[in-house]
């Protein structure tokens, strides 16, 4: 799994499972250092303007929480939607565990796959709802 895929999956992973796994990783006694954050930030949601070249318009902003840690000198980054300080730290710890190929890396990847599968199910459910929704024009 590429680092970008892992970051996206960890951002959407179940919060309780993510925090529990991060706690287990930290319980191994690995050296940990928080190098940035956790901090809440705002990111613009941009969409292209049709027919206007590369022009975009900002629809609004989304709140995110980000954090960076090192585990035994290996960097991990975490980002979570909303104001989720603990979740961002947990995601960063899990990311670093994968990057350093630590003993819990396999479990981190399992959590990522579960998050991807949950997202795919939600996307399929939405697509089915759209497909079966009838819009009456008056």
C-alpha positions in Angstrom: 0.0 0.0 0.0 1.4 3.4 -1.0 1.9 6.0 1.7 -0.8 8.2 0.2 -3.3 5.4 0.3 -2.4 4.6 3.9 -2.8 8.2 4.9 -6.2 8.3 3.3 -7.3 5.1 4.9 -6.0 6.0 8.4 -7.9 9.3 8.1 -11.1 7.4 7.6 -10.4 4.4 9.9 -12.6 3.7 12.9 -11.4 6.0 15.7 -11.6 3.4 18.5 -9.7 0.8 16.6 -7.1 3.3 15.5 -6.5 4.5 19.0 -6.4 1.0 20.4 -3.8 -0.1 17.8 -1.7 3.0 18.5 -1.8 2.3 22.2 -0.5 -1.3 21.5 2.3 0.1 19.3 3.4 2.5 22.0 3.1 -0.2 24.7 6.1 -2.0 23.0 8.3 0.7 24.4 9.3 2.2 21.1 10.9 5.6 21.3 8.3 8.2 20.3 8.6 11.9 19.7 5.8 14.3 18.6 7.5 16.5 16.0 4.5 18.6 14.9 1.0 19.2 16.3 -1.4 17.8 17.0 -3.1 20.9 15.6 -6.4 21.8 14.0 -6.2 23.4 10.6 -8.6 24.6 7.9 -8.3 23.5 4.3 -10.2 25.1 1.4 -12.5 23.0 -0.8 -11.8 24.1 -4.3 -13.7 23.2 -7.5 -12.9 24.1 -11.1 -14.9 26.8 -12.9 -16.1 25.3 -16.2 -14.8 27.0 -19.3 -12.4 29.2 -17.3 -9.1 27.3 -17.8 -7.3 26.6 -14.5 -9.6 28.9 -12.5 -11.1 27.4 -9.3 -13.5 28.8 -6.7 -13.4 28.0 -3.0 -16.7 26.5 -1.9 -15.8 26.6 1.8 -13.3 25.2 4.3 -13.1 21.9 6.1 -11.6 21.4 9.6 -8.8 18.9 9.9 -6.4 17.8 12.7 -2.9 16.9 11.8 0.1 15.5 13.6 3.6 14.2 12.9 5.6 11.8 15.1 8.7 9.7 14.9 9.0 6.2 16.2 12.6 5.1 16.6 13.6 8.0 14.3 11.1 7.1 11.5 8.5 9.7 10.6 4.8 9.2 10.5 2.0 11.6 9.6 -1.6 11.6 10.6 -4.6 13.6 9.6 -8.2 13.2 10.8 -11.4 15.1 9.9 -12.7 17.6 12.3 -11.2 18.3 15.7 -9.6 14.9 16.6 -6.3 15.5 18.4 -6.1 12.0 19.8 -7.0 10.4 16.4 -4.4 12.5 14.6 -1.7 11.3 17.0 -2.9 7.7 16.7 -2.9 7.9 12.9 0.7 9.3 12.9 1.8 6.5 15.2 0.3 3.9 13.0 1.8 5.5 9.9 5.3 5.5 11.4 4.8 1.9 12.5 4.2 0.9 8.9 7.0 3.1 7.6 9.5 1.4 10.0 8.0 -2.0 9.3 7.5 -2.6 13.0 5.9 -5.6 14.6 2.4 -4.1 14.3 2.7 -3.0 10.6 0.6 -5.9 9.4 -2.2 -4.9 11.8 -2.0 -1.3 10.6 -2.4 -2.5 7.0 -5.4 -4.6 8.1 -7.0 -1.5 9.6 -6.4 0.4 6.4 -7.9 -2.3 4.3 -11.0 -2.4 6.6 -11.3 1.4 6.2 -11.0 1.1 2.4 -13.7 -1.6 2.4 -16.0 0.5 4.5 -15.6 3.4 2.2 -16.2 1.2 -0.9 -19.5 -0.1 0.8 -20.6 3.5 1.5 -19.8 4.5 -2.1 -21.7 1.5 -3.4 -24.7 2.3 -1.2 -24.7 5.9 -2.3 -24.5 4.9 -6.0 -27.4 2.5 -5.5 -29.5 5.2 -3.8 -28.8 7.6 -6.6 -29.7 4.9 -9.2 -33.0 4.1 -7.5 -34.1 7.6 -6.6 -36.8 8.9 -8.8 -37.0 12.7 -9.4 -40.4 13.9 -10.5 -40.3 17.1 -12.5 -43.4 19.2 -12.2 
